[in-house]
């Protein structure tokens, strides 16, 4: 083989190797956990540049949460929300939808159907959302559905009080943690009807169960684990003690957890301890310092996006198909890269 031929062959090999790496990783998935003071607003931008917003924070407060979401959307280069997922009809999740829709076009609204809560305040909240929803496409989802989002495996695992009846791919193992589970009073509210979802991008998995409550979460994990293991777990119900039993948190065994708590909402000591002791947990991030929990039940400062109620810093995630991902605290730039497991 001549020197020139050897060089050409080496170049071809390098090109093929680069192509294989690119096919394994592809463009990244971006997820931004936006601070809405203990509600939820999670912005997802897919590798194909589709946009998904899970909940929109509170109404009122001079459109504070709509302002924050709009700012993060602009930062991400998003001028339209393709899918607006409303996990349930409480003011810290659906309240901000009308104000946001006045600023950013929304294509498809995804929810669990009608509200179960009645009265002047719940009716007004749901009615405001319905007026906006009528202007777009509507998808009412049920467990087992998959949202038609290019490049992602987007499974609905809970909706309208119903749960998966068949395990997701790779899940279905018996769960020995079920034997220690203690039931709590059933929750008749919208929380127990939350839309829960598992978002997959290649080998990466993110679990978001909205405000699903204790007994419902048990149904996803017992007697068999219907979810499987995940890379990132967004703490259910902002880290309150009415959600997040060890039977599910320890079964899904997240590498990393993010708590979308507020300064004085969520972040309970009981819920924090369950997450913190989950086997295999590498890091725990919080949107806020939990004032009532004390220093022993908050993570180190570099992992907390907001140390007071005067700021609104986000937590940002970048994930790749091969399972690598990184998380960055927008307050201080602290960033951690998580290698393929």
C-alpha positions in Angstrom: 0.0 0.0 0.0 1.4 3.4 -1.0 1.7 6.2 1.5 -1.1 8.2 -0.2 -3.4 5.1 -0.2 -2.7 4.5 3.5 -3.5 8.2 4.2 -6.8 7.9 2.3 -7.7 4.7 4.0 -7.0 6.3 7.4 -9.2 9.3 6.5 -12.0 7.0 5.4 -11.7 5.1 8.8 -11.8 8.4 10.7 -14.8 9.6 8.8 -16.7 6.3 9.4 -15.8 6.5 13.1 -17.0 10.1 13.3 -20.2 9.0 11.5 -20.8 6.2 14.0 -20.2 8.6 17.0 -22.6 11.1 15.4 -25.2 8.4 14.9 -24.9 7.4 18.5 -25.2 10.9 20.0 -27.1 13.0 17.5 -28.1 16.5 18.4 -29.0 17.0 22.0 -32.3 17.2 23.9 -32.6 20.4 26.0 -34.7 20.6 29.1 -35.1 23.8 31.3 -36.7 23.6 34.7 -38.0 27.1 35.1 -38.5 28.7 38.5 -42.2 29.5 39.1 -42.0 29.6 42.9 -43.1 26.1 43.6 -45.3 25.4 40.7 -44.2 23.7 37.5 -43.0 24.9 34.1 -40.6 22.6 32.3 -39.5 23.6 28.7 -38.3 20.9 26.4 -36.7 21.5 23.0 -36.2 18.3 21.0 -33.4 17.5 18.7 -35.7 18.3 15.8 -36.5 21.7 17.4 -40.1 20.8 18.5 -41.0 22.5 21.7 -42.9 21.1 24.7 -44.0 23.0 27.8 -45.1 21.0 30.8 -47.4 23.3 32.8 -47.1 27.1 33.0 -46.9 28.1 36.6 -49.3 30.4 38.4 -51.8 33.0 37.2 -51.5 36.6 38.5 -48.5 38.1 40.2 -48.4 40.6 37.3 -47.9 37.7 34.9 -44.7 36.8 36.6 -44.6 33.2 35.5 -45.6 33.9 31.9 -42.7 36.5 31.8 -40.3 33.9 33.1 -41.4 31.2 30.6 -41.3 33.7 27.7 -37.8 34.7 28.6 -36.5 31.1 28.8 -38.3 30.4 25.5 -36.5 33.3 23.8 -33.2 32.1 25.2 -33.9 28.7 23.7 -34.8 30.1 20.3 -38.5 29.0 20.8 -41.2 31.2 19.2 -44.0 28.7 19.4 -45.0 26.0 21.9 -45.9 22.9 19.8 -47.3 20.9 22.8 -48.6 22.5 25.9 -49.0 19.6 28.5 -51.2 20.5 31.5 -50.6 17.8 34.1 -53.7 18.9 36.2 -55.9 21.8 36.9 -54.4 23.5 39.9 -53.4 27.2 39.8 -49.6 26.5 40.1 -49.7 24.3 37.0 -52.5 25.6 34.7 -52.9 29.1 36.0 -50.3 30.7 33.8 -51.5 29.2 30.5 -53.9 32.1 29.4 -51.2 34.8 30.0 -48.6 32.7 28.2 -50.9 32.0 25.2 -51.3 35.7 24.8 -47.6 35.9 24.2 -46.6 32.7 22.5 -48.6 30.7 20.0 -49.6 27.2 21.2 -50.3 24.4 18.7 -51.6 21.4 20.7 -53.0 21.2 24.2 -52.5 17.9 26.1 -54.4 17.1 29.3 -56.4 14.4 31.1 -59.9 15.7 30.2 -62.4 17.4 32.5 -61.6 18.7 36.0 -63.0 16.8 39.0 -62.9 19.9 41.3 -66.0 22.1 41.5 -66.7 25.5 43.0 -66.3 29.1 42.0 -62.5 29.1 42.0 -61.9 25.7 40.3 -64.6 26.5 37.7 -63.0 29.9 36.9 -59.6 28.4 36.6 -60.7 25.5 34.4 -62.9 27.8 32.3 -60.0 30.2 31.6 -57.9 27.3 30.4 -60.8 26.0 28.2 -61.2 29.3 26.4 -57.5 29.1 25.4 -57.6 25.4 24.6 -60.5 26.0 22.2 -58.1 28.0 19.9 -55.8 25.1 19.4 -55.7 21.3 18.8 -56.6 19.2 21.8 -55.3 15.7 22.8 -56.9 13.9 25.8 -54.3 11.3 26.8 -54.6 8.0 28.7 -51.9 5.7 30.1 -50.1 3.8 27.4 -50.4 6.6 24.8 -47.3 8.0 23.1 -47.2 11.6 22.0 -46.2 11.9 18.3 -43.0 13.8 18.9 -40.2 13.2 16.4 -37.1 11.6 17.9 -38.5 11.0 21.4 -40.2 8.1 23.1 -42.8 10.0 25.0 -44.9 7.7 27.1 -48.0 8.7 29.1 -47.9 6.6 32.3 -50.8 8.1 34.3 -53.8 10.2 33.5 -57.2 11.0 34.9 -56.6 8.7 37.9 -55.7 5.7 35.6 -52.3 4.0 35.5 -50.3 1.8 33.1 -51.5 -1.7 33.0 -48.5 -3.0 31.0 -44.9 -2.3 31.8 -42.9 0.0 29.6 -40.1 -1.6 27.5 -37.3 -2.8 29.8 -39.5 -2.6 32.9 -41.7 -5.1 34.7 -39.4 -6.5 37.4 -40.9 -7.5 40.7 -40.4 -4.7 43.3 -39.3 -6.0 46.8 -39.8 -2.4 48.2 -43.6 -2.9 48.0 -43.6 -5.0 51.2 -42.8 -2.0 53.3 -45.3 0.4 51.7 -47.8 2.1 54.0 -50.9 3.5 52.3 -52.1 7.0 53.0 -55.7 8.4 52.6 -56.8 8.4 49.0 -56.6 11.8 47.4 -59.8 12.8 45.6 -58.3 16.0 44.1 -56.8 16.9 40.7 -53.4 15.9 42.0 -54.3 12.2 41.8 -55.4 12.7 38.2 -52.1 14.2 37.1 -50.7 13.4 33.7 -47.5 11.5 34.3 -44.9 10.8 31.6 -41.6 9.1 30.9 -39.6 10.9 28.2 -37.0 8.8 26.4 -34.2 10.0 24.1 -32.1 7.1 23.0 -30.8 5.6 26.3 -31.7 8.7 28.4 -34.9 8.6 30.5 -36.7 11.4 32.4 -39.6 10.8 34.7 -42.2 13.5 35.5 -45.4 12.5 37.4 -46.8 16.0 37.9 -48.4 16.1 41.4 -49.5 12.5 41.4 -50.0 11.4 45.0 -48.7 8.6 47.2 -51.2 5.8 46.6 -51.3 6.4 42.8 -47.5 6.3 42.6 -47.6 3.0 44.4 -49.7 1.6 41.6 -47.0 2.4 39.1 -44.4 0.5 41.1 -46.2 -2.4 42.9 -46.2 -5.3 42.7 -44.0 -4.8 39.6 -42.1 -1.7 38.5 -44.0 -0.5 35.5 -41.5 2.3 34.7 -38.1 0.8 35.0 -35.0 2.8 35.9 -34.5 6.4 34.9 -31.7 8.9 34.6 -33.5 11.9 35.9 -36.4 12.1 38.3 -38.3 15.4 38.7 -39.6 15.1 42.3 -43.3 14.5 42.3 -45.5 17.2 43.8 -42.6 19.6 44.4 -41.2 17.3 47.1 -44.1 17.2 49.5 -44.7 14.3 51.9 -48.0 13.4 50.2 -46.1 12.1 47.2 -42.9 10.2 46.4 -42.9 7.0 48.4 -39.6 5.0 48.5 -41.5 2.2 46.7 -41.3 4.1 43.5 -38.4 6.6 44.0 -36.0 3.9 45.0 -37.3 1.5 42.4 -36.7 3.8 39.4 -33.3 4.5 41.0 -32.6 7.9 39.3 -29.0 8.9 38.8 -30.0 12.5 39.4 -33.1 14.2 40.9 -34.4 17.8 40.4 -36.8 19.3 42.9 -39.1 22.0 41.5 -39.9 23.4 45.0 -40.4 27.0 46.2 -38.8 28.7 49.2 -41.8 27.8 51.4 -43.6 25.2 49.2 -42.5 21.6 48.8 -39.1 20.5 49.8 -40.3 18.7 52.9 -37.8 16.9 55.1 -39.6 13.5 54.6 -39.6 13.7 50.8 -36.1 15.1 50.6 -34.8 12.2 52.7 -36.4 9.6 50.5 -34.9 11.0 47.4 -31.5 11.6 49.0 -31.3 7.9 50.1 -32.3 6.5 46.8 -29.8 3.8 45.7 -27.4 5.0 43.0 -28.3 8.7 43.3 -25.3 10.8 42.2 -26.7 14.3 42.6 -29.7 16.2 43.8 -30.6 19.7 42.5 -33.2 22.1 43.9 -34.8 25.1 42.3 -35.0 26.7 45.7 -33.5 26.5 49.1 -36.3 25.0 51.3 -36.5 27.5 54.2 -38.5 25.2 56.5 -36.3 22.2 56.0 -33.1 23.5 57.5 -29.6 23.1 56.3 -29.5 19.3 57.0 -32.3 18.8 54.5 -31.1 21.0 51.7 -28.4 20.1 49.1 -25.2 22.1 49.0 -25.5 25.6 47.7 -23.9 24.9 44.3 -26.8 22.7 43.5 -29.5 25.2 44.5 -30.7 27.6 41.7 -32.3 30.2 44.0 -31.3 30.9 47.5 -34.0 33.5 48.1 -37.4 34.6 46.6 -35.9 37.6 44.7 -34.3 35.7 41.9 -35.6 33.3 39.2 -32.7 31.2 38.0 -33.3 28.0 36.1 -31.8 24.5 36.1 -30.8 23.4 32.6 -30.3 19.9 31.3 -28.6 18.7 28.0 -29.0 15.0 27.1 -27.7 12.8 24.3 -28.9 9.6 22.8 -26.1 7.5 24.2 -27.2 8.4 27.7 -24.7 11.1 28.5 -26.2 14.3 30.0 -25.2 17.4 31.9 -26.9 19.8 34.3 -26.1 23.4 34.9 -27.2 25.8 37.6 -28.0 29.1 35.9 -27.4 31.1 39.1 -23.7 30.2 39.5 -22.8 28.3 36.3 -22.1 25.1 38.4 -22.3 22.3 35.9 -21.9 18.5 36.2 -21.5 16.0 33.3 -22.8 12.5 33.8 -21.2 9.9 31.6 -22.8 6.8 30.0 -23.9 4.4 32.7 
